[in-house]
Amino acid sequence: MVRQCVRAHTMLHDTVIDRLLALAGEVSGLDLCDLACGQGVVAREVAKRGAASVCGIDLSVRLLAIAPRGE
């Protein structure tokens, strides 16, 4: 059995996402794809920052179900 750990706002997420988005630059108005999006942490953040549309893709059905809720 495979167990998946789902947690929101971990220190790792907060640190990595800020740096990742700093490297990505301005996303406002862009159509983006978050490949291996997991629970959608990055996808939700780029949407908050004004991306025109965001598509999240992941192999985990469980994590994709969680992604829109932001758990």
C-alpha positions, 0 to 999 in steps of 0.5 A: 500500500502506498501512503501519500502525505498531504499537508498545506503550508509547510516551511518547505512549500513556503520557501520553495514556492516563493523562490520558484515564482521569483524565478518564473517572473510575472505570470499575469495573463499567461496560460500555464500548465503545472505538470506533476501538480500534486495537491495544486499548491503552485497552480493555486499560487500562480492563479492568485498572481493573475495567470489567465488559466492554469491546468494542473496535471498529476498521476495521483487521482487523490491529489487531483481531487484535493487540488481545487479545495486547497487542502 
